[in-house]
Amino acid sequence: MKFSKGTNYALHTMLHLAMTSRMDKPVGVQQLAEQQSVSPTYLSKILTKLVKERLVVSASGAHGGYALPRDWESISFLDIIHAIEGKSSLFDCHFNHGEGCAIEKVMSTAELKMEEELRETKIVDLVNNKEAAPQ
């Protein structure tokens, strides 16, 4: 299973904001893009999705940029993934053999377990465990 590059950049951006930003001093998209060696235009599209889901706040103007909301400690990996990837299931059985597909049941159970882990893991967990956080 593979998540998009957008999700990868979103997770890293959120961690960077959690480790460096303050509400009174937003971080500019250029700085965030340079930190990850990604196009500012591409990262702006990702940040727009995060703002829309209220996982990030934006400020315009000369001292504008992006920061985390006041309640950022509750943001989970799953929140970020859903903001970028959407909430549809990773697996859909395309065969027309009625209800109760055994393969779909296994895949759905596995997806629920993965979502549970991602829901329980918060960005703040990485901030609190700085050794695990990427530089």
VOSEMAR-378166 format. One record per residue: residue number from 1; x, y, z of N, C-alpha, C in turn. Coordinates in Angstrom, 1 decimal. Last residue first. Example, Ala and Ser with C-alpha at 12.3 -4.5 7.8 and 13.67 -1.06 7.14 Angstrom:
BEGIN
{pt 2, {12.8, -2.2, 7.1}, {13.7, -1.1, 7.1}, {12.9, 0.0, 7.9}}
{pt 1, {13.2, -5.7, 7.8}, {12.3, -4.5, 7.8}, {13.2, -3.3, 7.8}}
//
This chain:
BEGIN
{pt 135, {14.8, 15.2, 11.0}, {15.4, 16.6, 11.0}, {15.2, 17.3, 9.7}}
{pt 134, {12.0, 13.4, 12.3}, {13.0, 13.6, 11.3}, {13.6, 15.0, 11.4}}
{pt 133, {11.7, 12.1, 15.6}, {11.3, 13.1, 14.6}, {12.4, 13.3, 13.6}}
{pt 132, {12.7, 10.5, 17.6}, {12.0, 9.9, 16.5}, {11.6, 10.8, 15.4}}
{pt 131, {13.7, 12.3, 19.4}, {14.7, 11.4, 18.8}, {14.0, 10.7, 17.6}}
{pt 130, {11.5, 13.6, 20.4}, {12.3, 14.3, 19.4}, {13.3, 13.4, 18.7}}
{pt 129, {8.7, 13.1, 21.4}, {9.8, 12.1, 21.2}, {10.7, 12.6, 20.2}}
{pt 128, {7.0, 15.3, 21.1}, {7.4, 14.9, 22.4}, {8.6, 13.9, 22.4}}
{pt 127, {6.7, 15.2, 18.4}, {7.3, 16.3, 18.9}, {7.8, 16.0, 20.3}}
{pt 126, {5.3, 12.8, 18.1}, {6.6, 12.9, 17.5}, {7.4, 14.1, 18.1}}
{pt 125, {2.9, 13.5, 19.5}, {3.7, 12.3, 19.9}, {5.1, 12.4, 19.4}}
{pt 124, {1.8, 15.5, 17.9}, {2.5, 15.9, 19.2}, {3.3, 14.7, 19.7}}
{pt 123, {0.6, 14.0, 16.0}, {1.8, 14.7, 15.6}, {2.6, 15.1, 16.9}}
{pt 122, {-0.6, 10.9, 17.2}, {-0.7, 12.3, 17.0}, {0.6, 12.9, 16.7}}
{pt 121, {-2.2, 7.9, 16.8}, {-0.9, 8.5, 16.7}, {-1.0, 10.0, 16.4}}
{pt 120, {-4.8, 7.0, 16.6}, {-4.2, 7.1, 17.9}, {-2.9, 7.9, 17.9}}
{pt 119, {-5.1, 6.9, 13.9}, {-6.0, 7.8, 14.7}, {-5.4, 8.1, 16.1}}
{pt 118, {-3.4, 4.9, 13.2}, {-3.1, 6.3, 12.7}, {-4.0, 7.3, 13.4}}
{pt 117, {-4.6, 2.7, 14.4}, {-3.3, 3.1, 14.8}, {-3.0, 4.5, 14.4}}
{pt 116, {-7.1, 2.8, 13.0}, {-7.0, 2.9, 14.5}, {-5.7, 3.4, 15.0}}
{pt 115, {-6.3, 2.2, 10.4}, {-6.9, 3.5, 10.8}, {-6.8, 3.8, 12.3}}
{pt 114, {-5.4, -0.4, 10.7}, {-4.5, 0.6, 10.4}, {-5.0, 2.0, 10.7}}
{pt 113, {-7.9, -1.6, 11.4}, {-6.8, -1.7, 12.3}, {-5.7, -0.6, 12.0}}
{pt 112, {-9.3, -1.1, 9.0}, {-9.8, -0.5, 10.3}, {-8.7, -0.6, 11.4}}
{pt 111, {-7.8, -2.6, 7.2}, {-7.9, -1.1, 7.1}, {-8.4, -0.5, 8.4}}
{pt 110, {-8.4, -5.2, 8.1}, {-7.0, -4.7, 8.1}, {-7.0, -3.2, 8.0}}
{pt 109, {-11.1, -5.3, 7.6}, {-10.6, -5.4, 8.9}, {-9.2, -4.9, 9.1}}
{pt 108, {-11.1, -5.0, 4.8}, {-11.8, -4.0, 5.6}, {-11.3, -4.1, 7.1}}
{pt 107, {-9.8, -7.4, 4.0}, {-9.2, -6.1, 3.7}, {-9.8, -5.0, 4.6}}
{pt 106, {-11.7, -9.3, 4.9}, {-10.3, -9.3, 5.4}, {-9.6, -7.9, 5.2}}
{pt 105, {-13.9, -8.6, 3.4}, {-14.0, -8.6, 4.9}, {-12.6, -8.5, 5.5}}
{pt 104, {-13.0, -9.0, 0.8}, {-13.3, -7.6, 1.2}, {-13.4, -7.5, 2.7}}
{pt 103, {-12.9, -11.8, 0.9}, {-11.6, -11.0, 0.7}, {-11.9, -9.6, 1.1}}
{pt 102, {-15.5, -12.6, 1.2}, {-14.5, -12.9, 2.2}, {-13.3, -12.1, 2.1}}
{pt 101, {-18.4, -10.7, 0.7}, {-17.1, -11.1, 0.1}, {-16.0, -11.4, 1.1}}
{pt 100, {-21.0, -10.1, 1.4}, {-20.2, -11.0, 2.2}, {-19.0, -11.5, 1.5}}
{pt 99, {-23.3, -9.9, -1.4}, {-22.8, -9.5, 0.0}, {-21.9, -10.6, 0.6}}
{pt 98, {-22.2, -10.7, -4.8}, {-23.1, -10.6, -3.6}, {-22.5, -10.1, -2.4}}
{pt 97, {-20.4, -10.7, -6.8}, {-20.8, -12.0, -6.2}, {-21.6, -11.9, -4.9}}
{pt 96, {-19.0, -9.0, -8.8}, {-20.4, -9.0, -8.5}, {-20.9, -10.4, -8.0}}
{pt 95, {-15.9, -7.5, -7.9}, {-16.7, -8.6, -8.5}, {-18.1, -8.6, -8.0}}
{pt 94, {-14.5, -5.5, -6.8}, {-15.2, -5.2, -8.0}, {-15.9, -6.4, -8.6}}
{pt 93, {-14.1, -4.4, -3.6}, {-14.3, -5.6, -4.4}, {-15.1, -5.2, -5.6}}
{pt 92, {-11.9, -1.9, -2.7}, {-13.3, -2.2, -3.0}, {-13.3, -3.4, -3.9}}
{pt 91, {-9.7, -0.4, -0.4}, {-10.0, -1.6, -1.2}, {-11.5, -1.7, -1.4}}
{pt 90, {-9.6, 1.9, 1.0}, {-8.4, 1.6, 0.2}, {-8.7, 0.4, -0.7}}
{pt 89, {-12.4, 4.1, 1.1}, {-11.8, 2.8, 1.4}, {-10.6, 2.6, 0.5}}
{pt 88, {-12.2, 7.7, 1.4}, {-12.7, 6.4, 0.8}, {-11.8, 5.2, 1.2}}
{pt 87, {-11.5, 10.2, 2.3}, {-11.9, 9.2, 3.3}, {-12.4, 7.9, 2.7}}
{pt 86, {-8.5, 11.9, 1.2}, {-9.9, 11.6, 1.2}, {-10.2, 10.5, 2.2}}
{pt 85, {-5.8, 12.5, 1.2}, {-6.3, 11.4, 0.4}, {-7.8, 11.2, 0.2}}
{pt 84, {-5.7, 14.9, 2.8}, {-5.0, 14.8, 1.5}, {-5.6, 13.7, 0.6}}
{pt 83, {-7.3, 14.4, 5.0}, {-7.3, 15.8, 4.4}, {-6.7, 15.7, 3.0}}
{pt 82, {-6.5, 11.9, 5.8}, {-7.9, 12.1, 5.2}, {-8.0, 13.4, 4.5}}
{pt 81, {-4.0, 12.5, 6.8}, {-4.1, 11.6, 5.6}, {-5.5, 11.8, 5.0}}
{pt 80, {-4.6, 14.0, 9.0}, {-3.8, 14.6, 7.9}, {-4.0, 13.8, 6.7}}
{pt 79, {-6.1, 12.2, 10.6}, {-6.7, 13.5, 10.2}, {-6.0, 14.1, 9.0}}
{pt 78, {-4.2, 10.2, 11.0}, {-5.3, 9.9, 10.2}, {-6.0, 11.2, 9.7}}
{pt 77, {-2.4, 11.5, 12.7}, {-1.9, 11.1, 11.4}, {-3.1, 10.9, 10.5}}
{pt 76, {-4.3, 14.0, 14.5}, {-3.7, 12.7, 14.3}, {-3.2, 12.5, 12.9}}
{pt 75, {-4.4, 16.7, 16.7}, {-4.3, 16.3, 15.3}, {-3.6, 15.0, 15.1}}
{pt 74, {-4.3, 17.7, 19.3}, {-5.2, 16.6, 19.0}, {-5.2, 16.1, 17.6}}
{pt 73, {-2.6, 19.8, 19.3}, {-2.1, 18.6, 19.9}, {-3.1, 17.4, 19.7}}
{pt 72, {-3.8, 22.0, 18.2}, {-3.1, 21.2, 17.3}, {-2.6, 19.9, 18.0}}
{pt 71, {-5.5, 24.1, 19.0}, {-5.8, 22.7, 19.5}, {-5.0, 21.7, 18.7}}
{pt 70, {-4.8, 26.4, 17.6}, {-4.5, 26.3, 19.0}, {-4.7, 24.9, 19.6}}
{pt 69, {-3.2, 25.4, 14.4}, {-4.3, 26.0, 15.3}, {-4.0, 25.7, 16.8}}
{pt 68, {0.0, 26.2, 13.1}, {-1.0, 25.2, 13.6}, {-2.0, 25.9, 14.4}}
{pt 67, {0.5, 28.3, 10.2}, {0.8, 27.9, 11.6}, {-0.2, 26.8, 12.0}}
{pt 66, {1.9, 30.1, 7.5}, {1.1, 29.0, 8.0}, {1.5, 28.7, 9.4}}
{pt 65, {1.8, 33.5, 6.5}, {2.3, 32.2, 6.4}, {1.3, 31.2, 7.0}}
{pt 64, {2.8, 37.0, 6.8}, {1.9, 35.9, 6.7}, {2.6, 34.5, 6.6}}
{pt 63, {3.9, 39.5, 6.9}, {4.3, 38.5, 7.9}, {3.4, 37.3, 7.9}}
{pt 62, {2.5, 40.7, 4.7}, {4.0, 40.6, 4.8}, {4.6, 39.6, 5.8}}
{pt 61, {-0.4, 38.6, 4.1}, {0.4, 39.8, 4.3}, {1.8, 39.6, 4.4}}
{pt 60, {-2.4, 36.1, 5.8}, {-1.8, 36.7, 4.6}, {-1.1, 38.0, 5.0}}
{pt 59, {-2.2, 33.0, 7.4}, {-2.3, 34.4, 7.6}, {-1.7, 35.1, 6.4}}
{pt 58, {-3.9, 29.9, 8.2}, {-3.1, 30.8, 7.3}, {-3.3, 32.2, 7.6}}
{pt 57, {-3.7, 26.9, 10.1}, {-4.3, 28.2, 9.9}, {-3.3, 29.1, 9.0}}
{pt 56, {-4.5, 23.5, 9.7}, {-3.5, 24.5, 9.6}, {-4.3, 25.8, 9.5}}
{pt 55, {-6.7, 22.0, 9.9}, {-5.5, 21.4, 10.5}, {-4.4, 22.4, 10.6}}
{pt 54, {-9.0, 22.7, 8.5}, {-8.7, 23.3, 9.8}, {-7.6, 22.7, 10.6}}
{pt 53, {-9.4, 21.8, 6.0}, {-9.8, 20.9, 7.1}, {-9.5, 21.4, 8.5}}
{pt 52, {-8.3, 24.0, 4.7}, {-9.7, 23.7, 4.5}, {-10.3, 22.8, 5.6}}
{pt 51, {-5.6, 23.7, 5.3}, {-6.4, 24.8, 5.9}, {-7.9, 24.6, 5.8}}
{pt 50, {-5.1, 21.4, 3.9}, {-4.9, 21.3, 5.3}, {-5.7, 22.5, 6.0}}
{pt 49, {-5.4, 22.3, 1.3}, {-6.3, 21.2, 1.8}, {-6.2, 21.2, 3.3}}
{pt 48, {-3.4, 24.3, 1.2}, {-4.8, 24.7, 1.0}, {-5.8, 23.6, 1.5}}
{pt 47, {-1.1, 22.7, 1.4}, {-1.5, 23.5, 2.5}, {-2.9, 24.0, 2.4}}
{pt 46, {-1.2, 21.6, -1.2}, {-1.3, 20.7, 0.0}, {-1.8, 21.5, 1.2}}
{pt 45, {-0.7, 23.9, -2.6}, {-1.9, 23.1, -2.9}, {-2.2, 22.2, -1.7}}
{pt 44, {1.8, 24.6, -1.7}, {0.6, 25.5, -1.5}, {-0.7, 24.8, -1.6}}
{pt 43, {3.4, 22.7, -2.7}, {3.2, 22.7, -1.3}, {2.0, 23.6, -1.0}}
{pt 42, {3.4, 23.5, -5.4}, {2.9, 22.2, -5.1}, {2.5, 22.2, -3.6}}
{pt 41, {4.7, 26.0, -5.1}, {3.4, 25.9, -5.7}, {2.7, 24.6, -5.4}}
{pt 40, {7.2, 25.3, -4.1}, {6.2, 26.1, -3.3}, {4.8, 26.0, -3.8}}
{pt 39, {8.5, 22.1, -4.6}, {8.0, 23.3, -5.2}, {7.0, 24.0, -4.3}}
{pt 38, {10.8, 20.9, -2.1}, {9.6, 20.7, -3.0}, {9.2, 22.1, -3.5}}
{pt 37, {12.6, 20.5, 0.1}, {13.0, 20.4, -1.3}, {11.8, 20.1, -2.3}}
{pt 36, {11.7, 21.0, 2.6}, {11.4, 19.6, 2.1}, {11.9, 19.5, 0.6}}
{pt 35, {12.6, 23.5, 3.1}, {12.9, 22.5, 4.1}, {12.7, 21.1, 3.6}}
{pt 34, {11.4, 24.9, 1.0}, {12.8, 24.7, 1.0}, {13.2, 23.6, 2.0}}
{pt 33, {8.7, 24.9, 1.9}, {9.1, 24.2, 0.7}, {10.5, 23.9, 0.6}}
{pt 32, {8.9, 26.5, 4.2}, {8.4, 25.1, 4.3}, {8.8, 24.3, 3.1}}
{pt 31, {9.7, 28.9, 2.9}, {10.6, 28.3, 3.9}, {10.2, 26.8, 4.1}}
{pt 30, {7.5, 29.4, 1.3}, {8.8, 29.3, 0.7}, {9.7, 28.5, 1.7}}
{pt 29, {5.4, 29.7, 3.1}, {5.4, 28.6, 2.2}, {6.8, 28.3, 1.6}}
{pt 28, {6.4, 30.9, 6.4}, {6.0, 31.1, 5.0}, {6.1, 29.8, 4.1}}
{pt 27, {4.9, 30.5, 9.5}, {6.0, 30.1, 8.6}, {5.6, 30.2, 7.2}}
{pt 26, {3.8, 33.0, 11.9}, {3.6, 31.9, 10.9}, {4.8, 31.7, 10.1}}
{pt 25, {3.8, 33.8, 15.0}, {4.8, 33.9, 13.9}, {4.6, 32.8, 12.9}}
{pt 24, {1.9, 33.3, 16.8}, {2.2, 34.7, 16.5}, {3.2, 34.9, 15.4}}
{pt 23, {1.9, 30.5, 17.0}, {0.7, 31.2, 16.5}, {1.0, 32.7, 16.1}}
{pt 22, {5.0, 29.2, 15.9}, {4.2, 29.7, 17.0}, {3.0, 30.5, 16.4}}
{pt 21, {6.9, 26.4, 14.7}, {6.1, 27.6, 14.6}, {5.4, 27.9, 15.9}}
{pt 20, {8.4, 24.0, 15.1}, {9.1, 25.3, 14.9}, {8.2, 26.5, 15.0}}
{pt 19, {7.1, 21.6, 15.4}, {8.4, 21.7, 16.1}, {8.9, 23.2, 16.0}}
{pt 18, {4.8, 21.9, 13.9}, {4.7, 21.6, 15.3}, {6.0, 21.8, 16.0}}
{pt 17, {5.9, 22.3, 11.3}, {5.1, 23.4, 12.0}, {5.0, 23.2, 13.5}}
{pt 16, {7.0, 19.7, 10.9}, {7.8, 20.9, 10.9}, {7.2, 22.1, 11.6}}
{pt 15, {4.6, 18.2, 11.0}, {5.6, 18.0, 12.0}, {6.6, 19.2, 12.1}}
{pt 14, {3.4, 19.3, 8.7}, {2.7, 19.4, 10.0}, {3.7, 19.2, 11.1}}
{pt 13, {5.2, 18.5, 6.7}, {4.9, 19.9, 7.0}, {4.3, 20.1, 8.3}}
{pt 12, {5.1, 15.7, 6.9}, {6.3, 16.4, 7.2}, {6.1, 17.9, 7.5}}
{pt 11, {2.4, 15.4, 6.0}, {2.8, 14.9, 7.3}, {4.1, 15.6, 7.8}}
{pt 10, {2.6, 16.5, 3.5}, {1.6, 17.1, 4.5}, {2.1, 16.6, 5.9}}
{pt 9, {4.4, 14.9, 2.1}, {4.7, 16.3, 2.3}, {3.8, 16.9, 3.4}}
{pt 8, {2.8, 12.5, 2.1}, {4.2, 12.5, 2.7}, {4.6, 14.0, 3.1}}
{pt 7, {0.6, 13.3, 0.7}, {0.5, 12.9, 2.1}, {1.8, 12.9, 2.8}}
{pt 6, {1.8, 13.7, -1.8}, {1.1, 14.8, -1.1}, {1.0, 14.5, 0.4}}
{pt 5, {2.6, 11.3, -2.6}, {3.6, 12.2, -2.2}, {3.0, 13.4, -1.4}}
{pt 4, {0.1, 8.9, -1.3}, {0.7, 9.8, -2.3}, {1.8, 10.7, -1.7}}
{pt 3, {0.8, 5.6, 0.0}, {0.1, 6.9, 0.1}, {0.8, 7.9, -0.9}}
{pt 2, {0.4, 2.2, -0.7}, {1.3, 3.4, -0.9}, {0.4, 4.7, -0.8}}
{pt 1, {0.9, -1.2, 0.0}, {0.0, 0.0, 0.0}, {0.9, 1.2, 0.0}}
//
